[in-house]
Amino acid sequence: MNERIDVIPQILGIHRTESLHPPVVTPKAPTDPVQQGLARAAQAMLSRQANDGHWRFDLEADATIPSEYLLLHYFMGTVDSAREQRLAVYLRAGQRVNGSWPLYEGGPGDLSATIKAYFALKLAGDDEDAPHMQQARQWVRANGGAEQCNVFTRITLAMFGQIPWSTVPAMPVEIMFLPKWWFFNLSKVSYWSRCVIVPLLIIFAKRPVVSLSPQQSIRELFVTPPERLRNLDKFKPGKLMANAFLLIDRVLKVVDPLVPNFIRQPALKRAERWMRAHTKGIGGIGAIYPAMANAATALRLLGAPADDADFVRTMRAIEDLVVEEGDRTWVQPCVSPIWDTCLTLSALTEAGASAFNPAVTQAVDWLFDQQIMVPGDWCDQAKGLAPGGWAFQYENDKYPDVDDTAMVLMALLRAGAQYNPQKLKRLNQAVNWLLGMQNKDGSWGAFDIGNNYEYLNNIPFADHGALVDPGTADLTARSMEVLAMLGYDRSFAPAARAVEWLKGDQHESGAWYGRWGVNYIYGTWSVLAGLGAIGEDPAQPYIRKAVDWFKRIQNEDGGWGESCNTYDDPMLMGRGVSTPSQTAWALLGLLAVGEVNSPQVKAGVDYLLKMQNEQGEWNEEEYTGTGFARVFYLRYHGYSRFFPLWALGTYTRLHRGLPTRQQEVMAEGAIDLGPLPVLEGF
């Protein structure tokens, strides 16, 4: 590797001789406002790097997770009263003026989130006649009562004796015996569903009921007395598939008590084996809170003692999600260190950080240390494909994902990892895994191949509508962008299939739907970045249509913003208060297809500079991450830090007539990683 890797060192003042902590600023500070803002943002980011080279920012959801955490400890009988009160402080602060709790900042009240928050606060000692509790109760009853909550909330209420178990959709543990060719099987649902469902099957079979005092009950939230509730899921005219599954549900509820023990016990054993096998790592089952909480509950119901190794690991993984913040405590749904690190690394290298800088080299080494080289659940649909991807969390070896793998690869290539002969084989393995995970239609999903059995979203249990993991525009474009950085163009079959799939997935407005970020701004940035990298002509009508959409939706302040409610009403796509992260996405999308000199890009850059705070970062309360559309949203505390840095760095390079770091990598020619064997038929 040669000197030209350090393209614009004066922007950041970062040289290969600098120490990592603290970062050193060049004596001669830049005078250009954009370069000044860029330098401040980069130095702020470097100051947040951990000693081992990685970055991790908090990941916040809604009131549901901290409420469930408190309920879990009530189930276990392990409530910490001091922490309980700090959780209550956090929950009260998130209540809207109308008494409800939303799924995201500024959003409308959500019935299930409000019920769980109310329940948690009541257990924590809040008087039901206190003004905030009265407001919550009135709002719940005005919106149909607690009987209208979603399935996961019903399960929680059944476990605490607030509603009969018969109101919960049937999920017999004998599901563990269903063959792969059957219309429903665990291999046909997504990774997150699998990890949540298997422990739930044990819970459903055991049907625990925690006794609460009358003062702890929430029967006042019901319009109909809970003991009179029966079938809460109703047949709907014209919904043939949903009604068919509901009929099956009714039959299963009749049959379930009749299942003999010689069938049920082996099914329970099989579920326990699966659950324990997926609970061996320090990250917990699936490395996501709902699955961990279900697994901990299931293990106790199966009689696991408090010192059971799997139970101890699971509870420790749950506690690792807790955030203590002054006088309040809250709980993350999971952690995002690999995602945060690779995005930060891309942002810093595009901003001018040299590949020789210790901050960069440490981050590269840390990312390689996290590469997953063992098989996981994805092998079920990818026979013969070798491992090599990355996960989202510190440890989630059974579930590497396409998004993290693609983003890590691009970060490593920007950082020059391909010039290290010892790392070439590891890059080869990662690229091969990514290629092997492409769906037959040319798209990429997140965790599995061909996980697109959309009809399963009609089963009563799946009222969240996210039981499967089909291909999406953001992941497909990201994977295509990796191929472009490796030197492939549209003549490479996987890239050609991806382009054609993306063309067919474009919304009539010109935008693309964002599955893992809010929403059409995220999806459209992802696709334009991929198309620009792979060499699609920006003058093509479908690309111009997307560019025009970006320009049309820009806010008067120069920024871009889009609310989570666009998932409920696509007519609102691209509309919302400006945010630093979404403004950065729009800028990166426009810059990827040659719009560096457009007035819209200049206005967007000015917005970022105007909104930068004294620390060189950006404040952002809005939720711009998507867990499950209409159900679960995320506030990535790092998004408002690394995405604006990335956008400013990219703009600065292009505005000065310099190539981006990504373009430099591509200009150096195809990277010889050696043979890339993929699955037969690809």
TIFINU-382914 format. One line per field, with one value per residue (C-alpha): residue in one letter; residue number from 1; x, y, z. Coordinates in steps of 0.001 Angstrom, whole numbers, padded with zeros to 6 digits. Layout:
<nodes>
residu A	...
num NUM	...
x X	...
y Y	...
z Z	...
</nodes>
This chain:
<nodes>
residu M	N	E	R	I	D	V	I	P	Q	I	L	G	I	H	R	T	E	S	L	H	P	P	V	V	T	P	K	A	P	T	D	P	V	Q	Q	G	L	A	R	A	A	Q	A	M	L	S	R	Q	A	N	D	G	H	W	R	F	D	L	E	A	D	A	T	I	P	S	E	Y	L	L	L	H	Y	F	M	G	T	V	D	S	A	R	E	Q	R	L	A	V	Y	L	R	A	G	Q	R	V	N	G	S	W	P	L	Y	E	G	G	P	G	D	L	S	A	T	I	K	A	Y	F	A	L	K	L	A	G	D	D	E	D	A	P	H	M	Q	Q	A	R	Q	W	V	R	A	N	G	G	A	E	Q	C	N	V	F	T	R	I	T	L	A	M	F	G	Q	I	P	W	S	T	V	P	A	M	P	V	E	I	M	F	L	P	K	W	W	F	F	N	L	S	K	V	S	Y	W	S	R	C	V	I	V	P	L	L	I	I	F	A	K	R	P	V	V	S	L	S	P	Q	Q	S	I	R	E	L	F	V	T	P	P	E	R	L	R	N	L	D	K	F	K	P	G	K	L	M	A	N	A	F	L	L	I	D	R	V	L	K	V	V	D	P	L	V	P	N	F	I	R	Q	P	A	L	K	R	A	E	R	W	M	R	A	H	T	K	G	I	G	G	I	G	A	I	Y	P	A	M	A	N	A	A	T	A	L	R	L	L	G	A	P	A	D	D	A	D	F	V	R	T	M	R	A	I	E	D	L	V	V	E	E	G	D	R	T	W	V	Q	P	C	V	S	P	I	W	D	T	C	L	T	L	S	A	L	T	E	A	G	A	S	A	F	N	P	A	V	T	Q	A	V	D	W	L	F	D	Q	Q	I	M	V	P	G	D	W	C	D	Q	A	K	G	L	A	P	G	G	W	A	F	Q	Y	E	N	D	K	Y	P	D	V	D	D	T	A	M	V	L	M	A	L	L	R	A	G	A	Q	Y	N	P	Q	K	L	K	R	L	N	Q	A	V	N	W	L	L	G	M	Q	N	K	D	G	S	W	G	A	F	D	I	G	N	N	Y	E	Y	L	N	N	I	P	F	A	D	H	G	A	L	V	D	P	G	T	A	D	L	T	A	R	S	M	E	V	L	A	M	L	G	Y	D	R	S	F	A	P	A	A	R	A	V	E	W	L	K	G	D	Q	H	E	S	G	A	W	Y	G	R	W	G	V	N	Y	I	Y	G	T	W	S	V	L	A	G	L	G	A	I	G	E	D	P	A	Q	P	Y	I	R	K	A	V	D	W	F	K	R	I	Q	N	E	D	G	G	W	G	E	S	C	N	T	Y	D	D	P	M	L	M	G	R	G	V	S	T	P	S	Q	T	A	W	A	L	L	G	L	L	A	V	G	E	V	N	S	P	Q	V	K	A	G	V	D	Y	L	L	K	M	Q	N	E	Q	G	E	W	N	E	E	E	Y	T	G	T	G	F	A	R	V	F	Y	L	R	Y	H	G	Y	S	R	F	F	P	L	W	A	L	G	T	Y	T	R	L	H	R	G	L	P	T	R	Q	Q	E	V	M	A	E	G	A	I	D	L	G	P	L	P	V	L	E	G	F
num 1	2	3	4	5	6	7	8	9	10	11	12	13	14	15	16	17	18	19	20	21	22	23	24	25	26	27	28	29	30	31	32	33	34	35	36	37	38	39	40	41	42	43	44	45	46	47	48	49	50	51	52	53	54	55	56	57	58	59	60	61	62	63	64	65	66	67	68	69	70	71	72	73	74	75	76	77	78	79	80	81	82	83	84	85	86	87	88	89	90	91	92	93	94	95	96	97	98	99	100	101	102	103	104	105	106	107	108	109	110	111	112	113	114	115	116	117	118	119	120	121	122	123	124	125	126	127	128	129	130	131	132	133	134	135	136	137	138	139	140	141	142	143	144	145	146	147	148	149	150	151	152	153	154	155	156	157	158	159	160	161	162	163	164	165	166	167	168	169	170	171	172	173	174	175	176	177	178	179	180	181	182	183	184	185	186	187	188	189	190	191	192	193	194	195	196	197	198	199	200	201	202	203	204	205	206	207	208	209	210	211	212	213	214	215	216	217	218	219	220	221	222	223	224	225	226	227	228	229	230	231	232	233	234	235	236	237	238	239	240	241	242	243	244	245	246	247	248	249	250	251	252	253	254	255	256	257	258	259	260	261	262	263	264	265	266	267	268	269	270	271	272	273	274	275	276	277	278	279	280	281	282	283	284	285	286	287	288	289	290	291	292	293	294	295	296	297	298	299	300	301	302	303	304	305	306	307	308	309	310	311	312	313	314	315	316	317	318	319	320	321	322	323	324	325	326	327	328	329	330	331	332	333	334	335	336	337	338	339	340	341	342	343	344	345	346	347	348	349	350	351	352	353	354	355	356	357	358	359	360	361	362	363	364	365	366	367	368	369	370	371	372	373	374	375	376	377	378	379	380	381	382	383	384	385	386	387	388	389	390	391	392	393	394	395	396	397	398	399	400	401	402	403	404	405	406	407	408	409	410	411	412	413	414	415	416	417	418	419	420	421	422	423	424	425	426	427	428	429	430	431	432	433	434	435	436	437	438	439	440	441	442	443	444	445	446	447	448	449	450	451	452	453	454	455	456	457	458	459	460	461	462	463	464	465	466	467	468	469	470	471	472	473	474	475	476	477	478	479	480	481	482	483	484	485	486	487	488	489	490	491	492	493	494	495	496	497	498	499	500	501	502	503	504	505	506	507	508	509	510	511	512	513	514	515	516	517	518	519	520	521	522	523	524	525	526	527	528	529	530	531	532	533	534	535	536	537	538	539	540	541	542	543	544	545	546	547	548	549	550	551	552	553	554	555	556	557	558	559	560	561	562	563	564	565	566	567	568	569	570	571	572	573	574	575	576	577	578	579	580	581	582	583	584	585	586	587	588	589	590	591	592	593	594	595	596	597	598	599	600	601	602	603	604	605	606	607	608	609	610	611	612	613	614	615	616	617	618	619	620	621	622	623	624	625	626	627	628	629	630	631	632	633	634	635	636	637	638	639	640	641	642	643	644	645	646	647	648	649	650	651	652	653	654	655	656	657	658	659	660	661	662	663	664	665	666	667	668	669	670	671	672	673	674	675	676	677	678	679	680	681	682
x 000000	001360	001087	-001873	-004209	-004123	-006080	-007036	-005115	-005476	-009236	-008864	-005298	-004833	-001418	-000081	002245	-000550	-001518	-005086	-006016	-006350	-006521	-004170	-005320	-003006	-001605	-003092	-006856	-008852	-010597	-013325	-016576	-017217	-013709	-013989	-017219	-015739	-012628	-014653	-016965	-014043	-012211	-015392	-015839	-012242	-012635	-015438	-013418	-012952	-009446	-009736	-010616	-014382	-017295	-020633	-023531	-026713	-029703	-033090	-036565	-039890	-041338	-042012	-038516	-037930	-041488	-040932	-037601	-039326	-042080	-039448	-037894	-041327	-041744	-038339	-038881	-035650	-036824	-034221	-036356	-033859	-033559	-037327	-037769	-035205	-037046	-040238	-038581	-037703	-041202	-042985	-040789	-041898	-045634	-047486	-049756	-052832	-051725	-050387	-046916	-045742	-043498	-041205	-040482	-043381	-045501	-049110	-049970	-049642	-052107	-049797	-046873	-049210	-050634	-047184	-045894	-048985	-048614	-044927	-045597	-048387	-046094	-043496	-045970	-047613	-051127	-053805	-055499	-052394	-053076	-050680	-052174	-055719	-054798	-053259	-056274	-058719	-056712	-056556	-060284	-061106	-059100	-060919	-059446	-056615	-058427	-057410	-053665	-051307	-050423	-047137	-048863	-051618	-048984	-047537	-050968	-051805	-048567	-049553	-053134	-054716	-056455	-057139	-054524	-057312	-057226	-053687	-053275	-052375	-048693	-048357	-044861	-045399	-044473	-040954	-041870	-043195	-041220	-039568	-041969	-044985	-046633	-045352	-041982	-039353	-037043	-039720	-039753	-037136	-034230	-035842	-039123	-037359	-035475	-038620	-040981	-039067	-038877	-042496	-043563	-042295	-044067	-047297	-047070	-046498	-048946	-047549	-049609	-047899	-050135	-050554	-052420	-055675	-053777	-051331	-054033	-054796	-058360	-059389	-057846	-060382	-063721	-064961	-064177	-061098	-062541	-065281	-062859	-062649	-061689	-060140	-059130	-062132	-062927	-062725	-064861	-062825	-059651	-059603	-056040	-056282	-059636	-058260	-055411	-057828	-059953	-056841	-056106	-059572	-059142	-055696	-057078	-059615	-057042	-054234	-055499	-055931	-052298	-050876	-047705	-045809	-046032	-045778	-042767	-040502	-041619	-040660	-037304	-036663	-037551	-035284	-032370	-032805	-033046	-030018	-027947	-028739	-027979	-024345	-022740	-022344	-024702	-027749	-030200	-030377	-028700	-032083	-034020	-037403	-035759	-033496	-036392	-038448	-035504	-034868	-038546	-038683	-035595	-037088	-040377	-038406	-036932	-033494	-031857	-030556	-026984	-027840	-025092	-027474	-029789	-026899	-025539	-028980	-029623	-026152	-026811	-030055	-028315	-025723	-028532	-029347	-028352	-027923	-028300	-028390	-031593	-033147	-032615	-033677	-033071	-031824	-033414	-029885	-026486	-024969	-021144	-020273	-022769	-021554	-017900	-018073	-020195	-017878	-014863	-016389	-017240	-013717	-011952	-014227	-013478	-009747	-008443	-005375	-005358	-002163	-003806	-003922	-007643	-008257	-005910	-007320	-010881	-009897	-008305	-011283	-013704	-011693	-011748	-015562	-015849	-017989	-016294	-018762	-022026	-025396	-029091	-028534	-026903	-030348	-031024	-027399	-025973	-022250	-021765	-018801	-019212	-017535	-020054	-020540	-023372	-024809	-023915	-020773	-021610	-024346	-022483	-025503	-026905	-024525	-026458	-026135	-026363	-023515	-021394	-021767	-021111	-018105	-016629	-016975	-015410	-012485	-011919	-011971	-009429	-007115	-007478	-007190	-003511	-002703	-002007	-002930	-006403	-007204	-008444	-010771	-012145	-012650	-014641	-016852	-017536	-018258	-020736	-022432	-022738	-024105	-026851	-028437	-032048	-032950	-034892	-031715	-032481	-030897	-032707	-031090	-030413	-031596	-032031	-035562	-037261	-040224	-043249	-045384	-048590	-047356	-047994	-051681	-051460	-053023	-049700	-048110	-050181	-046924	-046657	-042938	-042661	-040450	-037307	-037761	-035352	-035326	-034051	-031622	-029850	-029841	-028293	-025740	-024577	-024340	-022231	-019752	-019416	-018716	-015949	-014367	-014213	-017318	-019731	-023173	-021806	-021349	-024476	-025285	-025001	-027139	-029870	-029742	-030146	-033153	-034771	-034241	-035808	-038912	-039035	-039024	-042074	-043991	-042773	-039184	-038284	-037455	-038962	-036578	-036884	-034210	-034233	-036893	-038033	-038070	-035167	-033159	-034148	-033533	-030103	-029144	-030216	-028659	-025392	-025425	-026409	-023836	-021101	-021987	-021784	-025406	-025784	-027244	-029110	-031360	-035000	-035487	-032459	-033502	-036903	-035298	-033084	-036070	-037946	-035093	-035026	-038790	-039069	-036258	-037453	-037209	-034414	-032266	-032564	-034488	-036728	-039279	-041413	-042013	-045690	-044860	-044976	-048646	-049440	-047190	-048843	-046615	-043399	-040419	-042188	-041094	-038997	-035402	-032925	-029125	-029100	-031776	-030232	-026934	-028633	-030226	-026900	-025040	-027683	-027505	-023710	-023521	-025142	-023261	-025278	-022351	-022952	-026722	-028225	-030099	-026827	-025357	-028457	-028217	-024571	-025418	-028158	-025660	-023184	-025894	-027144	-023720	-023347	-020391	-018996	-018812	-021750	-025475	-028516	-031320	-034309	-036237	-036258	-034752	-034124	-036663	-037007	-040428	-042562	-045634	-044587	-041034	-038706	-035186	-033229	-029596	-027678	-024774	-026697	-026590	-022834	-021324	-023723	-023311	-019537	-019698	-021798	-019566	-016441	-017872	-019086	-015716	-013802	-016133	-016527	-012744	-012584	-011092	-012395	-014134	-012286	-014731	-013923	-010217	-010624	-012581	-010073	-007266	-008832	-010428	-009282	-008013	-009433	-008824	-011630	-015127	-017095	-020812	-023836	-024795	-027146	-025742
y 000000	003454	007037	008004	006198	009373	011571	014698	014645	018361	017999	015928	016540	012802	011343	007850	008853	010041	008131	006937	008482	011425	012410	015150	018190	019810	023174	024834	024433	024497	027775	026448	026000	022558	021372	022882	021027	017854	018084	018683	015758	013422	014353	013894	010460	009431	010429	007869	004893	002114	001042	-002165	-000232	-000523	001872	001200	003573	003049	001576	002697	001347	002266	001737	-001931	-003305	-001669	-002594	-006221	-006235	-005251	-007818	-010500	-009813	-009993	-013390	-014479	-012931	-010956	-007342	-004740	-002041	000764	-000136	-000544	003091	004281	002333	004033	007441	006540	005239	008277	010592	008857	009283	011573	014359	012293	009516	007063	005810	005928	003575	006421	010034	012230	009287	008484	006431	002669	000505	-002393	-000193	001832	-001270	-002648	000704	001134	-002427	-001916	001375	-000137	-002964	-000327	001252	004031	004649	003939	007175	009281	011753	010114	006668	007972	009529	006269	004264	006610	006474	002661	002286	004922	002880	-000391	-001529	-003914	-006729	-005061	-005450	-007368	-011040	-010558	-008346	-010935	-013544	-011285	-010591	-014306	-015095	-012654	-013884	-010792	-012662	-016365	-018312	-019307	-015794	-016364	-017909	-021587	-022431	-026115	-027281	-030157	-027618	-028872	-032084	-030479	-031504	-028928	-029590	-028648	-025252	-024093	-024985	-023200	-023035	-021065	-018194	-015521	-015762	-013382	-015296	-018622	-017417	-015964	-018821	-021857	-020666	-019491	-022994	-024187	-021315	-022101	-025752	-024848	-021906	-020295	-017831	-015477	-014550	-010828	-008961	-007171	-003884	-005011	-006111	-004027	-005238	-001563	-001319	-003768	-002747	-006330	-008127	-010224	-013473	-013246	-012971	-015909	-015634	-012231	-012930	-012590	-013845	-011066	-010919	-011374	-012484	-016092	-016976	-015250	-016903	-020314	-019916	-018666	-021778	-023924	-021934	-022686	-026409	-026489	-024932	-027752	-030442	-029098	-030419	-033846	-034260	-037213	-036871	-039399	-036866	-033625	-034524	-035433	-032204	-030248	-032013	-031136	-027481	-027420	-028898	-026339	-023495	-024553	-025077	-021499	-020125	-021177	-017842	-014843	-012848	-014893	-016611	-014558	-011684	-009903	-009112	-010768	-014087	-013902	-013107	-015971	-018357	-017389	-017894	-021231	-022544	-021769	-023418	-026506	-026604	-025161	-024062	-020553	-021753	-023512	-022412	-021538	-019653	-017720	-016765	-015671	-013478	-011965	-011164	-009461	-007406	-006317	-004487	-002268	001399	003387	007077	009479	008960	006726	003236	001835	-001341	-001788	-004371	-005452	-003862	-002779	-002683	-004247	-002043	001055	000227	-000484	002605	004790	003343	004107	007617	008318	006935	008861	011935	011482	009235	007382	003601	003825	005703	003661	004355	002787	-000174	-001015	-000908	-003154	-005717	-005638	-006263	-009220	-010622	-010593	-012484	-015609	-018762	-021342	-022595	-021214	-021549	-020053	-023364	-024937	-023254	-022892	-026398	-026390	-022658	-021859	-019303	-015917	-013191	-010757	-010301	-007122	-007728	-008655	-012346	-013890	-016646	-018513	-015409	-013410	-011051	-009692	-006027	-006112	-008318	-005961	-002841	-004419	-005466	-001950	-000462	-002901	-002151	001602	000997	-000938	-004414	-005915	-004911	-007226	-010712	-012365	-010819	-011685	-015168	-013783	-011240	-014048	-016060	-013083	-012219	-015852	-016045	-012860	-014140	-017440	-015684	-014090	-015106	-016695	-013582	-011471	-009857	-010328	-010815	-010320	-013742	-016535	-017481	-017704	-016797	-015243	-017312	-014191	-016194	-017047	-013450	-014414	-016753	-015252	-015355	-013096	-009966	-007991	-008904	-009674	-013440	-013832	-012306	-011622	-009723	-005945	-003006	-001715	-005053	-005853	-002493	-002823	-006211	-004895	-001985	-004437	-006204	-002870	-002088	-005442	-004510	-006259	-004480	-005186	-008016	-010058	-012201	-011586	-007819	-007945	-009863	-007370	-004374	-005910	-006768	-003216	-001758	-003818	-002804	000955	002865	004870	008061	007138	006125	002749	001348	001151	-002063	-001425	002376	005101	004854	005793	008185	005269	002882	005398	006366	002686	001988	005102	004332	000823	001898	004676	002283	-000467	002000	002553	005668	008396	009801	006750	007732	005515	007035	010585	009812	008940	012036	014240	012671	013501	017101	017430	016333	018516	020692	024465	024382	022432	019127	015962	014067	011291	010002	006390	006969	006657	002894	003309	005825	005766	008991	010705	009267	011565	013951	014810	017146	017368	015103	014913	011194	011351	014500	012632	009703	011988	013720	010430	009201	012339	012451	008823	009744	012933	015685	017297	020753	020832	023569	020915	019285	022647	023395	019972	020513	023945	022338	019880	022637	024787	021947	020781	021247	022545	019037	018606	016188	016400	016045	013808	012679	011197	007464	006742	002999	000299	-002974	-004019	-001572	-000344	-002316	-001637	001281	002147	005218	004542	007019	006794	007634	011379	011145	008987	009530	013351	012850	010445	012837	015841	013836	012575	016040	017629	015185	015465	019232	019591	017356	014435	010874	009352	006602	004149	005452	005142	001494	000879	002801	000562	-002258	-005560	-007029	-010546	-012437	-015756	-018105	-017259	-020528	-020017	-022261	-024331	-022362	-018975
z 000000	-000875	000320	-001825	000562	002730	000346	002274	005549	006154	006530	009651	010669	011084	010266	010536	013382	015640	018743	019060	022410	022456	018753	017640	015658	013107	014223	011145	011382	008142	007332	005055	007082	005626	006448	009917	010574	009155	011316	014474	013710	013040	016199	018238	016696	017368	021008	021334	020139	022675	023635	021612	018452	018163	018548	020196	020656	022638	020831	022103	021380	023004	026475	025726	026416	029842	030836	029839	031677	034909	034334	033742	037123	038738	037096	038410	041854	041503	041472	042442	044058	043395	039717	039528	040547	038007	035303	036425	035986	032409	031668	033091	031011	027801	028373	025955	027177	026236	028592	026001	025118	021472	019516	018510	019386	018331	017235	018097	021143	020827	022715	023554	024572	026787	028469	029274	030544	032731	034054	034847	036613	038654	039762	040617	043018	041015	042345	039745	040806	040145	037289	034816	035498	035130	031795	030590	031717	030000	026785	026780	027383	024777	022275	022852	026131	026957	025140	021849	022497	020224	020608	022466	025019	025398	026221	028921	030387	030398	032236	034956	035225	033700	030857	030222	028278	025876	024403	023083	019592	019646	019278	020222	021029	018597	015911	016591	014749	011566	008462	006234	003382	005535	004933	008326	009749	011795	008784	006930	009418	010027	012435	014927	014803	015283	018358	019898	018975	020269	023903	023586	022608	025990	027753	025889	026906	030568	030677	033831	035859	038306	041228	041794	044485	043567	043907	041196	038766	035667	035108	035083	031592	030135	028674	028965	032250	031406	032761	030114	027203	024814	021152	020585	016984	014672	011202	008602	005444	002289	004093	002906	003961	007346	008047	007114	009572	012220	011731	012218	015377	016759	016034	017663	020824	021080	020351	022535	025919	024340	023248	025212	027239	025146	022299	024264	026371	023423	021738	024848	024934	021305	021921	024961	023004	020223	022708	024717	021572	020573	024054	024332	023503	025770	023536	024490	022156	018976	020873	021041	024211	023476	022655	025713	028048	026633	026948	030580	031358	029538	031317	034710	033721	032736	036224	035507	038782	039291	038635	035358	032938	030092	032423	033972	030551	029392	032423	032120	028455	029474	032145	029591	027766	030753	030524	033749	032942	035868	037845	035206	033814	030480	028497	024943	022621	021620	021020	017697	017973	014608	012782	014617	014016	010301	009608	011666	009878	006478	007617	008875	005815	003462	005572	004952	007713	006518	006394	008453	011298	014519	014899	011510	011895	015312	013978	011066	013366	015710	012846	011580	015112	014960	011662	012062	010839	012148	010602	011673	010922	007454	006448	006294	002951	001836	001730	001114	001584	003834	006643	006663	007481	010343	012836	014334	017972	019890	019738	017612	015791	014488	012820	010652	008401	004890	005902	008416	006183	003225	005305	007042	003707	002306	005431	005260	001575	002260	005004	002681	004180	000691	000576	003458	002010	005304	005186	001569	002402	005075	002601	000088	002599	003425	-000221	-001009	001862	000685	-002884	-001650	000305	-002771	-003409	-006709	-007769	-007515	-004156	-000755	002554	005935	007498	005220	001583	000194	003458	001681	002724	003069	003569	007072	008122	008091	011071	014237	016062	013420	013946	013816	010132	010220	010471	007397	005883	002133	-000102	000323	-001704	000922	001392	-002317	-003187	-000385	-001628	-005172	-003926	-002412	-005744	-007419	-004940	-005745	-009430	-010744	-013059	-014471	-016593	-013414	-013160	-009457	-010004	-013139	-011320	-008472	-010794	-012514	-009199	-007939	-011074	-010441	-006779	-007358	-006140	-008720	-007015	-007870	-004319	-002813	000376	003345	005335	007958	008122	008022	005307	001638	002235	003628	000857	-001921	-000561	-000384	-003953	-005498	-003698	-005148	-008653	-008696	-007635	-010102	-012975	-013953	-016100	-013829	-016834	-017021	-016440	-013395	-011664	-012603	-011151	-007809	-007900	-008646	-005736	-003371	-004579	-004390	-000759	000631	003500	003471	006055	003590	005436	004823	007216	007220	010064	011018	010223	006525	007078	008003	005272	002173	001028	003608	002169	002431	004793	008295	010378	009153	010911	010617	009775	007076	005607	005383	003622	001051	000446	000050	-002388	-004514	-004416	-005558	-008882	-009670	-007967	-006127	-007613	-007285	-005083	-003113	-002075	-001072	001028	002689	003581	005000	007109	008628	009398	010956	013155	014376	018127	020132	020565	016787	016763	016039	018291	017119	019163	016241	015558	012131	012500	011693	013537	012251	010306	012227	015313	016456	015744	016842	017784	016951	019076	016616	013446	014045	014575	011843	008929	008839	009094	006154	004065	004762	003952	000675	-000300	000509	-001669	-004648	-004363	-004507	-007561	-005638	-005784	-002805	-000990	-002526	-006008	-005293	-004390	-007577	-009709	-008508	-010499	-009672	-006381	-006797	-003866	-005508	-006600	-005409	-005443	-004968	-004711	-007698	-009906	-008953
</nodes>
